[in-house]
Amino acid sequence: MELNVDVFKALSDHNRIHILEMLSSGEMCANEIMKGLALTQPTISHHMKILHHAGLVHSQKSGKWMNYTLNQNRFDEINTYLGWLSKEKENPVFDKIQLEK
């Protein structure tokens, strides 16, 4: 299982965490996110680009706005990875090599 470091980079910003928390209640358009966080449209676009690149959100254009939802499959992958990471292993280097194959 390969888990992109971009996920952890995306999760390292408090505004992006707030965006994910907002999206956990369902689909939202960029305008709603912008108003909810009192951020500008370019700032929202920047954060959404990072979240989308990390695979954490899906986007769909609707008129002049983008609608966003959480990518539940990606969150499931992250949960699986974190579960694996937190378990004691006999030989972590060997397990890492096996995991990457």
C-alpha positions as CSV (number, residue, x, y, z in Angstrom):
1,M,0.0,0.0,0.0
2,E,1.5,3.3,-1.0
3,L,0.3,6.3,0.9
4,N,1.3,9.6,-0.6
5,V,3.0,12.0,1.6
6,D,0.8,14.7,0.0
7,V,-2.0,13.5,2.3
8,F,-0.1,14.4,5.4
9,K,0.9,17.7,3.9
10,A,-2.7,18.4,3.1
11,L,-3.7,17.6,6.6
12,S,-1.1,19.9,8.1
13,D,-3.0,23.1,7.6
14,H,-5.8,24.1,10.0
15,N,-7.9,25.7,7.2
16,R,-7.8,22.4,5.2
17,I,-8.8,20.5,8.3
18,H,-11.8,22.9,8.8
19,I,-12.8,22.4,5.1
20,L,-12.7,18.6,5.6
21,E,-14.8,18.9,8.7
22,M,-17.3,21.0,6.8
23,L,-17.4,18.5,4.0
24,S,-18.1,15.7,6.4
25,S,-21.7,16.9,6.6
26,G,-22.1,16.4,2.8
27,E,-21.5,18.1,-0.5
28,M,-20.7,21.8,-0.5
29,C,-19.9,24.4,-3.1
30,A,-16.8,26.6,-2.9
31,N,-19.0,29.6,-2.1
32,E,-20.4,27.9,1.0
33,I,-16.9,27.0,2.2
34,M,-15.7,30.5,1.5
35,K,-18.4,32.0,3.5
36,G,-18.1,29.5,6.3
37,L,-14.4,30.1,6.8
38,A,-14.4,33.8,5.9
39,L,-11.6,33.2,3.3
40,T,-11.2,34.7,-0.2
41,Q,-12.0,32.7,-3.3
42,P,-8.4,32.4,-4.4
43,T,-7.5,31.1,-0.9
44,I,-10.3,28.5,-1.1
45,S,-9.1,27.5,-4.6
46,H,-5.6,27.0,-3.3
47,H,-6.7,24.8,-0.4
48,M,-9.1,22.8,-2.6
49,K,-6.3,22.2,-5.1
50,I,-4.1,20.7,-2.4
51,L,-6.9,18.6,-1.0
52,H,-7.9,17.4,-4.5
53,H,-4.2,16.6,-5.4
54,A,-4.0,14.5,-2.2
55,G,-7.1,12.6,-3.3
56,L,-9.1,13.7,-0.2
57,V,-11.9,15.4,-2.1
58,H,-13.8,14.9,-5.3
59,S,-14.8,18.0,-7.3
60,Q,-17.6,18.7,-9.8
61,K,-18.3,21.9,-11.7
62,S,-21.8,23.2,-11.3
63,G,-22.4,26.5,-13.2
64,K,-19.7,28.9,-12.0
65,W,-19.0,27.1,-8.8
66,M,-17.2,23.9,-7.9
67,N,-19.0,21.4,-5.7
68,Y,-16.9,19.3,-3.3
69,T,-17.3,16.0,-1.5
70,L,-15.0,13.8,0.6
71,N,-13.4,10.9,-1.1
72,Q,-14.4,8.2,1.3
73,N,-12.2,5.6,-0.4
74,R,-9.1,7.7,0.3
75,F,-10.1,8.1,4.0
76,D,-10.5,4.3,4.2
77,E,-7.0,3.8,2.8
78,I,-5.6,6.3,5.3
79,N,-7.3,4.5,8.2
80,T,-6.0,1.2,7.0
81,Y,-2.5,2.6,6.7
82,L,-2.6,4.2,10.1
83,G,-3.9,0.9,11.6
84,W,-0.9,-0.9,10.0
85,L,1.5,1.8,11.1
86,S,0.4,1.6,14.7
87,K,0.8,-2.2,15.0
88,E,4.0,-3.7,16.4
89,K,6.0,-5.5,13.8
90,E,8.8,-8.0,14.0
91,N,10.8,-6.5,11.2
92,P,9.5,-3.0,10.2
93,V,12.0,-2.6,7.3
94,F,10.9,-5.9,5.8
95,D,7.2,-5.2,6.2
96,K,7.7,-1.8,4.5
97,I,9.4,-3.4,1.6
98,Q,6.6,-6.0,1.3
99,L,4.0,-3.3,1.6
100,E,5.4,-1.3,-1.3
101,K,5.3,-4.3,-3.7
